Amino acid sequence: MKTTRTRIATLTTAIGLVLVAGAGPAAAAPGSSRAGDICLWSGRNYTGASWCWNPGNGYVDVPPALHDNVGSFQAHASGCFINWIQVPTRKETRVVRNGDYRRVYDNDFGGRIDAVAPRC
Ligand SMILES: [Ca+2]
């Protein structure tokens, strides 16, 4: 668990930089996400804290605000949601396909999600 926490802290810093870089005139309107990304929100209906993942990022632990706390998501890329039962041997996964979305996900796998990866 110590390793995971250290990784999350490092990733959170990196994610903060990505979010700043992504803000600008071309930033997507609330409730939409850029082509090629899977975007997660802490609230239902694409509200609250948000974070987007791209398949090129590889395996990434979701930021603390979204850990076990995804209220909605939109996928414009394929990927895999992961819930670790025991790192690194036991995990529960959900395949995500380009075009998938859920306005309400906290009552399902969104309440358990720990990471996103290109493949399950
Ligand atoms: Ca979990």
Backbone and ligand atoms as CSV (ligand in chain L), in Angstrom:
chain,resi,resn,atom,element,x,y,z
A,1,MET,N,N,0.828,-1.202,0.000
A,1,MET,CA,C,0.000,0.000,0.000
A,1,MET,C,C,0.861,1.250,0.000
A,2,LYS,N,N,2.021,1.178,0.655
A,2,LYS,CA,C,2.891,2.354,0.691
A,2,LYS,C,C,3.315,2.735,-0.717
A,3,THR,N,N,3.636,1.731,-1.518
A,3,THR,CA,C,4.049,2.003,-2.894
A,3,THR,C,C,2.919,2.673,-3.660
A,4,THR,N,N,1.708,2.178,-3.475
A,4,THR,CA,C,0.569,2.740,-4.187
A,4,THR,C,C,0.350,4.200,-3.795
A,5,ARG,N,N,0.465,4.496,-2.492
A,5,ARG,CA,C,0.242,5.881,-2.059
A,5,ARG,C,C,1.288,6.809,-2.662
A,6,THR,N,N,2.522,6.364,-2.700
A,6,THR,CA,C,3.585,7.186,-3.279
A,6,THR,C,C,3.304,7.434,-4.749
A,7,ARG,N,N,2.876,6.385,-5.422
A,7,ARG,CA,C,2.570,6.552,-6.851
A,7,ARG,C,C,1.420,7.516,-7.055
A,8,ILE,N,N,0.411,7.424,-6.223
A,8,ILE,CA,C,-0.741,8.318,-6.369
A,8,ILE,C,C,-0.305,9.764,-6.187
A,9,ALA,N,N,0.543,10.020,-5.184
A,9,ALA,CA,C,1.003,11.386,-4.947
A,9,ALA,C,C,1.756,11.901,-6.161
A,10,THR,N,N,2.618,11.070,-6.727
A,10,THR,CA,C,3.385,11.476,-7.907
A,10,THR,C,C,2.458,11.735,-9.080
A,11,LEU,N,N,1.522,10.852,-9.267
A,11,LEU,CA,C,0.605,10.997,-10.390
A,11,LEU,C,C,-0.282,12.218,-10.226
A,12,THR,N,N,-0.685,12.506,-8.997
A,12,THR,CA,C,-1.538,13.663,-8.775
A,12,THR,C,C,-0.822,14.929,-9.219
A,13,THR,N,N,0.466,15.022,-8.919
A,13,THR,CA,C,1.248,16.177,-9.361
A,13,THR,C,C,1.257,16.247,-10.879
A,14,ALA,N,N,1.511,15.134,-11.509
A,14,ALA,CA,C,1.553,15.107,-12.974
A,14,ALA,C,C,0.202,15.453,-13.565
A,15,ILE,N,N,-0.852,14.947,-12.953
A,15,ILE,CA,C,-2.195,15.200,-13.461
A,15,ILE,C,C,-2.527,16.682,-13.352
A,16,GLY,N,N,-2.115,17.308,-12.250
A,16,GLY,CA,C,-2.362,18.736,-12.089
A,16,GLY,C,C,-1.757,19.520,-13.235
A,17,LEU,N,N,-0.563,19.147,-13.636
A,17,LEU,CA,C,0.103,19.833,-14.747
A,17,LEU,C,C,-0.648,19.603,-16.047
A,18,VAL,N,N,-1.132,18.385,-16.245
A,18,VAL,CA,C,-1.870,18.079,-17.475
A,18,VAL,C,C,-3.152,18.905,-17.527
A,19,LEU,N,N,-3.836,19.019,-16.400
A,19,LEU,CA,C,-5.093,19.770,-16.387
A,19,LEU,C,C,-4.845,21.237,-16.709
A,20,VAL,N,N,-3.778,21.814,-16.172
A,20,VAL,CA,C,-3.458,23.207,-16.465
A,20,VAL,C,C,-3.156,23.356,-17.949
A,21,ALA,N,N,-2.378,22.420,-18.486
A,21,ALA,CA,C,-2.015,22.484,-19.901
A,21,ALA,C,C,-3.245,22.337,-20.793
A,22,GLY,N,N,-4.234,21.584,-20.310
A,22,GLY,CA,C,-5.420,21.339,-21.125
A,22,GLY,C,C,-6.416,22.484,-21.122
A,23,ALA,N,N,-6.282,23.416,-20.168
A,23,ALA,CA,C,-7.219,24.539,-20.096
A,23,ALA,C,C,-6.835,25.579,-21.131
A,24,GLY,N,N,-7.793,26.059,-21.868
A,24,GLY,CA,C,-7.488,27.062,-22.882
A,24,GLY,C,C,-8.686,27.282,-23.770
A,25,PRO,N,N,-8.501,28.012,-24.850
A,25,PRO,CA,C,-9.641,28.330,-25.728
A,25,PRO,C,C,-10.338,27.094,-26.261
A,26,ALA,N,N,-9.593,25.998,-26.424
A,26,ALA,CA,C,-10.190,24.800,-26.998
A,26,ALA,C,C,-10.765,23.873,-25.923
A,27,ALA,N,N,-10.757,24.305,-24.651
A,27,ALA,CA,C,-11.271,23.449,-23.578
A,27,ALA,C,C,-12.723,23.048,-23.859
A,28,ALA,N,N,-13.025,21.820,-23.579
A,28,ALA,CA,C,-14.358,21.301,-23.861
A,28,ALA,C,C,-15.387,21.913,-22.918
A,29,ALA,N,N,-16.599,22.012,-23.384
A,29,ALA,CA,C,-17.698,22.504,-22.546
A,29,ALA,C,C,-17.989,21.476,-21.466
A,30,PRO,N,N,-18.554,21.914,-20.332
A,30,PRO,CA,C,-18.911,20.948,-19.284
A,30,PRO,C,C,-19.810,19.850,-19.841
A,31,GLY,N,N,-19.538,18.663,-19.435
A,31,GLY,CA,C,-20.384,17.567,-19.880
A,31,GLY,C,C,-19.905,16.927,-21.164
A,32,SER,N,N,-18.830,17.450,-21.711
A,32,SER,CA,C,-18.279,16.800,-22.900
A,32,SER,C,C,-16.818,16.516,-22.655
A,33,SER,N,N,-16.254,15.666,-23.453
A,33,SER,CA,C,-14.838,15.370,-23.314
A,33,SER,C,C,-14.223,15.318,-24.699
A,34,ARG,N,N,-12.922,15.514,-24.738
A,34,ARG,CA,C,-12.221,15.558,-26.019
A,34,ARG,C,C,-12.143,14.190,-26.652
A,35,ALA,N,N,-12.074,14.173,-27.956
A,35,ALA,CA,C,-11.899,12.918,-28.678
A,35,ALA,C,C,-10.623,12.246,-28.194
A,36,GLY,N,N,-10.713,10.954,-27.982
A,36,GLY,CA,C,-9.536,10.205,-27.586
A,36,GLY,C,C,-9.358,10.051,-26.101
A,37,ASP,N,N,-10.207,10.690,-25.312
A,37,ASP,CA,C,-10.079,10.632,-23.859
A,37,ASP,C,C,-11.234,9.873,-23.212
A,38,ILE,N,N,-10.984,9.371,-22.027
A,38,ILE,CA,C,-12.053,8.927,-21.138
A,38,ILE,C,C,-12.054,9.909,-19.975
A,39,CYS,N,N,-13.175,10.588,-19.757
A,39,CYS,CA,C,-13.249,11.585,-18.689
A,39,CYS,C,C,-14.162,11.106,-17.571
A,40,LEU,N,N,-13.721,11.340,-16.337
A,40,LEU,CA,C,-14.449,10.930,-15.135
A,40,LEU,C,C,-14.823,12.171,-14.332
A,41,TRP,N,N,-15.996,12.138,-13.718
A,41,TRP,CA,C,-16.439,13.217,-12.838
A,41,TRP,C,C,-16.817,12.635,-11.474
A,42,SER,N,N,-16.600,13.424,-10.430
A,42,SER,CA,C,-16.956,12.953,-9.090
A,42,SER,C,C,-18.468,12.980,-8.884
A,43,GLY,N,N,-19.158,13.897,-9.557
A,43,GLY,CA,C,-20.610,14.012,-9.403
A,43,GLY,C,C,-21.374,13.365,-10.542
A,44,ARG,N,N,-22.621,13.138,-10.319
A,44,ARG,CA,C,-23.487,12.626,-11.379
A,44,ARG,C,C,-23.700,13.716,-12.439
A,45,ASN,N,N,-24.080,13.306,-13.640
A,45,ASN,CA,C,-24.364,14.243,-14.737
A,45,ASN,C,C,-23.179,15.143,-15.058
A,46,TYR,N,N,-21.965,14.587,-14.962
A,46,TYR,CA,C,-20.754,15.296,-15.396
A,46,TYR,C,C,-20.535,16.586,-14.607
A,47,THR,N,N,-20.634,16.484,-13.297
A,47,THR,CA,C,-20.400,17.631,-12.415
A,47,THR,C,C,-19.310,17.281,-11.393
A,48,GLY,N,N,-18.837,18.310,-10.691
A,48,GLY,CA,C,-17.846,18.097,-9.635
A,48,GLY,C,C,-16.434,18.030,-10.191
A,49,ALA,N,N,-15.549,17.393,-9.427
A,49,ALA,CA,C,-14.161,17.264,-9.855
A,49,ALA,C,C,-14.100,16.386,-11.092
A,50,SER,N,N,-13.256,16.762,-12.037
A,50,SER,CA,C,-13.157,15.962,-13.259
A,50,SER,C,C,-11.695,15.685,-13.591
A,51,TRP,N,N,-11.513,14.649,-14.372
A,51,TRP,CA,C,-10.168,14.222,-14.779
A,51,TRP,C,C,-10.318,13.394,-16.049
A,52,CYS,N,N,-9.420,13.595,-16.985
A,52,CYS,CA,C,-9.465,12.844,-18.242
A,52,CYS,C,C,-8.214,12.007,-18.411
A,53,TRP,N,N,-8.435,10.845,-18.928
A,53,TRP,CA,C,-7.351,9.882,-19.181
A,53,TRP,C,C,-7.291,9.627,-20.671
A,54,ASN,N,N,-6.071,9.409,-21.170
A,54,ASN,CA,C,-5.866,9.092,-22.583
A,54,ASN,C,C,-5.128,7.757,-22.670
A,55,PRO,N,N,-5.449,6.919,-23.655
A,55,PRO,CA,C,-4.777,5.618,-23.742
A,55,PRO,C,C,-3.260,5.735,-23.759
A,56,GLY,N,N,-2.729,6.836,-24.282
A,56,GLY,CA,C,-1.283,7.032,-24.316
A,56,GLY,C,C,-0.667,7.193,-22.933
A,57,ASN,N,N,-1.521,7.480,-21.930
A,57,ASN,CA,C,-1.020,7.612,-20.557
A,57,ASN,C,C,-0.687,6.259,-19.944
A,58,GLY,N,N,-1.185,5.173,-20.539
A,58,GLY,CA,C,-0.960,3.852,-19.959
A,58,GLY,C,C,-1.748,3.688,-18.664
A,59,TYR,N,N,-1.270,2.783,-17.822
A,59,TYR,CA,C,-1.944,2.557,-16.533
A,59,TYR,C,C,-1.791,3.794,-15.646
A,60,VAL,N,N,-2.914,4.268,-15.082
A,60,VAL,CA,C,-2.867,5.422,-14.174
A,60,VAL,C,C,-3.858,5.193,-13.028
A,61,ASP,N,N,-3.391,5.398,-11.796
A,61,ASP,CA,C,-4.312,5.416,-10.655
A,61,ASP,C,C,-5.142,6.698,-10.757
A,62,VAL,N,N,-6.440,6.617,-10.510
A,62,VAL,CA,C,-7.264,7.823,-10.609
A,62,VAL,C,C,-6.889,8.779,-9.464
A,63,PRO,N,N,-7.070,10.097,-9.660
A,63,PRO,CA,C,-6.732,11.060,-8.601
A,63,PRO,C,C,-7.563,10.812,-7.342
A,64,PRO,N,N,-7.046,11.245,-6.174
A,64,PRO,CA,C,-7.754,10.997,-4.902
A,64,PRO,C,C,-9.218,11.424,-4.918
A,65,ALA,N,N,-9.532,12.534,-5.542
A,65,ALA,CA,C,-10.920,13.022,-5.533
A,65,ALA,C,C,-11.879,12.059,-6.237
A,66,LEU,N,N,-11.323,11.202,-7.098
A,66,LEU,CA,C,-12.165,10.292,-7.867
A,66,LEU,C,C,-11.997,8.834,-7.441
A,67,HIS,N,N,-11.100,8.600,-6.498
A,67,HIS,CA,C,-10.858,7.234,-6.037
A,67,HIS,C,C,-12.093,6.674,-5.336
A,68,ASP,N,N,-12.625,5.594,-5.865
A,68,ASP,CA,C,-13.876,4.995,-5.359
A,68,ASP,C,C,-15.023,6.009,-5.390
A,69,ASN,N,N,-14.912,7.016,-6.247
A,69,ASN,CA,C,-15.848,8.142,-6.184
A,69,ASN,C,C,-16.108,8.747,-7.557
A,70,VAL,N,N,-16.481,7.930,-8.529
A,70,VAL,CA,C,-16.813,8.440,-9.855
A,70,VAL,C,C,-18.335,8.435,-10.013
A,71,GLY,N,N,-18.891,9.633,-10.175
A,71,GLY,CA,C,-20.345,9.764,-10.295
A,71,GLY,C,C,-20.836,9.643,-11.715
A,72,SER,N,N,-19.956,9.921,-12.695
A,72,SER,CA,C,-20.332,9.825,-14.105
A,72,SER,C,C,-19.060,9.773,-14.954
A,73,PHE,N,N,-19.211,9.287,-16.195
A,73,PHE,CA,C,-18.047,9.270,-17.106
A,73,PHE,C,C,-18.513,9.314,-18.549
A,74,GLN,N,N,-17.585,9.734,-19.408
A,74,GLN,CA,C,-17.791,9.703,-20.857
A,74,GLN,C,C,-16.525,9.138,-21.483
A,75,ALA,N,N,-16.693,8.210,-22.408
A,75,ALA,CA,C,-15.537,7.602,-23.058
A,75,ALA,C,C,-15.509,7.940,-24.548
A,76,HIS,N,N,-14.412,8.553,-24.982
A,76,HIS,CA,C,-14.154,8.766,-26.408
A,76,HIS,C,C,-12.898,8.000,-26.793
A,77,ALA,N,N,-12.660,6.939,-26.047
A,77,ALA,CA,C,-11.552,6.018,-26.307
A,77,ALA,C,C,-11.917,4.713,-25.618
A,78,SER,N,N,-11.257,3.655,-25.983
A,78,SER,CA,C,-11.440,2.379,-25.306
A,78,SER,C,C,-10.439,2.276,-24.166
A,79,GLY,N,N,-10.830,1.568,-23.124
A,79,GLY,CA,C,-9.925,1.389,-21.990
A,79,GLY,C,C,-10.492,0.375,-21.029
A,80,CYS,N,N,-9.974,0.422,-19.813
A,80,CYS,CA,C,-10.381,-0.541,-18.794
A,80,CYS,C,C,-10.393,0.135,-17.428
A,81,PHE,N,N,-11.514,0.035,-16.730
A,81,PHE,CA,C,-11.585,0.510,-15.350
A,81,PHE,C,C,-11.178,-0.643,-14.436
A,82,ILE,N,N,-10.373,-0.306,-13.417
A,82,ILE,CA,C,-9.842,-1.338,-12.520
A,82,ILE,C,C,-10.188,-1.034,-11.072
A,83,ASN,N,N,-10.624,-2.052,-10.356
A,83,ASN,CA,C,-10.773,-1.997,-8.899
A,83,ASN,C,C,-9.839,-3.060,-8.334
A,84,TRP,N,N,-8.837,-2.613,-7.581
A,84,TRP,CA,C,-7.884,-3.561,-7.004
A,84,TRP,C,C,-8.502,-4.226,-5.780
A,85,ILE,N,N,-8.474,-5.534,-5.790
A,85,ILE,CA,C,-8.910,-6.293,-4.621
A,85,ILE,C,C,-7.679,-6.626,-3.795
A,86,GLN,N,N,-6.608,-7.030,-4.478
A,86,GLN,CA,C,-5.309,-7.221,-3.832
A,86,GLN,C,C,-4.229,-6.946,-4.866
A,87,VAL,N,N,-3.461,-5.877,-4.647
A,87,VAL,CA,C,-2.388,-5.507,-5.576
A,87,VAL,C,C,-1.224,-6.486,-5.402
A,88,PRO,N,N,-0.625,-7.007,-6.461
A,88,PRO,CA,C,-0.983,-6.810,-7.876
A,88,PRO,C,C,-1.678,-8.022,-8.494
A,89,THR,N,N,-2.209,-8.897,-7.683
A,89,THR,CA,C,-2.676,-10.171,-8.234
A,89,THR,C,C,-4.177,-10.255,-8.476
A,90,ARG,N,N,-4.979,-9.552,-7.694
A,90,ARG,CA,C,-6.429,-9.696,-7.836
A,90,ARG,C,C,-7.068,-8.355,-8.143
A,91,LYS,N,N,-7.779,-8.298,-9.256
A,91,LYS,CA,C,-8.461,-7.068,-9.624
A,91,LYS,C,C,-9.796,-7.392,-10.265
A,92,GLU,N,N,-10.674,-6.437,-10.181
A,92,GLU,CA,C,-11.989,-6.507,-10.815
A,92,GLU,C,C,-11.942,-5.468,-11.937
A,93,THR,N,N,-12.431,-5.799,-13.108
A,93,THR,CA,C,-12.296,-4.872,-14.237
A,93,THR,C,C,-13.618,-4.657,-14.977
A,94,ARG,N,N,-13.678,-3.542,-15.684
A,94,ARG,CA,C,-14.789,-3.247,-16.578
A,94,ARG,C,C,-14.213,-2.728,-17.891
A,95,VAL,N,N,-14.550,-3.405,-18.967
A,95,VAL,CA,C,-14.128,-2.937,-20.290
A,95,VAL,C,C,-14.930,-1.693,-20.648
A,96,VAL,N,N,-14.241,-0.662,-21.136
A,96,VAL,CA,C,-14.891,0.576,-21.571
A,96,VAL,C,C,-14.634,0.740,-23.063
A,97,ARG,N,N,-15.691,1.031,-23.802
A,97,ARG,CA,C,-15.542,1.193,-25.247
A,97,ARG,C,C,-15.810,2.636,-25.643
A,98,ASN,N,N,-15.162,3.050,-26.719
A,98,ASN,CA,C,-15.380,4.382,-27.281
A,98,ASN,C,C,-16.887,4.601,-27.481
A,99,GLY,N,N,-17.411,5.662,-26.896
A,99,GLY,CA,C,-18.841,5.961,-26.996
A,99,GLY,C,C,-19.615,5.603,-25.737
A,100,ASP,N,N,-19.013,4.836,-24.847
A,100,ASP,CA,C,-19.692,4.500,-23.593
A,100,ASP,C,C,-19.837,5.743,-22.720
A,101,TYR,N,N,-20.903,5.822,-21.956
A,101,TYR,CA,C,-21.055,6.892,-20.969
A,101,TYR,C,C,-22.040,6.436,-19.906
A,102,ARG,N,N,-21.954,7.041,-18.744
A,102,ARG,CA,C,-22.924,6.802,-17.670
A,102,ARG,C,C,-23.144,8.117,-16.942
A,103,ARG,N,N,-24.382,8.570,-16.895
A,103,ARG,CA,C,-24.708,9.792,-16.155
A,103,ARG,C,C,-24.715,9.519,-14.652
A,104,VAL,N,N,-24.966,8.261,-14.289
A,104,VAL,CA,C,-24.960,7.854,-12.878
A,104,VAL,C,C,-24.120,6.585,-12.776
A,105,TYR,N,N,-22.971,6.707,-12.103
A,105,TYR,CA,C,-22.068,5.557,-12.029
A,105,TYR,C,C,-21.627,5.270,-10.602
A,106,ASP,N,N,-21.981,6.168,-9.659
A,106,ASP,CA,C,-21.520,5.975,-8.278
A,106,ASP,C,C,-22.211,4.799,-7.599
A,107,ASN,N,N,-23.365,4.403,-8.122
A,107,ASN,CA,C,-24.065,3.256,-7.549
A,107,ASN,C,C,-23.613,1.938,-8.190
A,108,ASP,N,N,-22.554,2.015,-8.990
A,108,ASP,CA,C,-22.055,0.847,-9.718
A,108,ASP,C,C,-20.518,0.826,-9.571
A,109,PHE,N,N,-19.816,0.530,-10.646
A,109,PHE,CA,C,-18.363,0.407,-10.555
A,109,PHE,C,C,-17.678,1.724,-10.201
A,110,GLY,N,N,-18.351,2.853,-10.445
A,110,GLY,CA,C,-17.778,4.161,-10.091
A,110,GLY,C,C,-17.489,4.280,-8.600
A,111,GLY,N,N,-18.204,3.534,-7.790
A,111,GLY,CA,C,-17.979,3.558,-6.343
A,111,GLY,C,C,-16.799,2.703,-5.904
A,112,ARG,N,N,-16.166,2.009,-6.880
A,112,ARG,CA,C,-15.061,1.111,-6.541
A,112,ARG,C,C,-13.800,1.380,-7.353
A,113,ILE,N,N,-13.891,2.235,-8.366
A,113,ILE,CA,C,-12.787,2.391,-9.315
A,113,ILE,C,C,-11.512,2.926,-8.662
A,114,ASP,N,N,-10.389,2.318,-9.029
A,114,ASP,CA,C,-9.078,2.726,-8.506
A,114,ASP,C,C,-8.144,3.216,-9.615
A,115,ALA,N,N,-8.317,2.718,-10.824
A,115,ALA,CA,C,-7.349,3.010,-11.887
A,115,ALA,C,C,-7.975,2.821,-13.255
A,116,VAL,N,N,-7.307,3.396,-14.265
A,116,VAL,CA,C,-7.702,3.222,-15.652
A,116,VAL,C,C,-6.472,2.733,-16.425
A,117,ALA,N,N,-6.704,1.811,-17.356
A,117,ALA,CA,C,-5.614,1.255,-18.144
A,117,ALA,C,C,-6.094,1.055,-19.576
A,118,PRO,N,N,-5.163,0.932,-20.517
A,118,PRO,CA,C,-5.573,0.731,-21.920
A,118,PRO,C,C,-6.329,-0.583,-22.133
A,119,ARG,N,N,-5.942,-1.617,-21.387
A,119,ARG,CA,C,-6.570,-2.926,-21.569
A,119,ARG,C,C,-6.784,-3.612,-20.219
A,120,CYS,N,N,-7.782,-4.485,-20.199
A,120,CYS,CA,C,-8.050,-5.219,-18.962
A,120,CYS,C,C,-7.145,-6.451,-18.852
L,1,CA,CA,CA,-11.515,0.441,-5.081
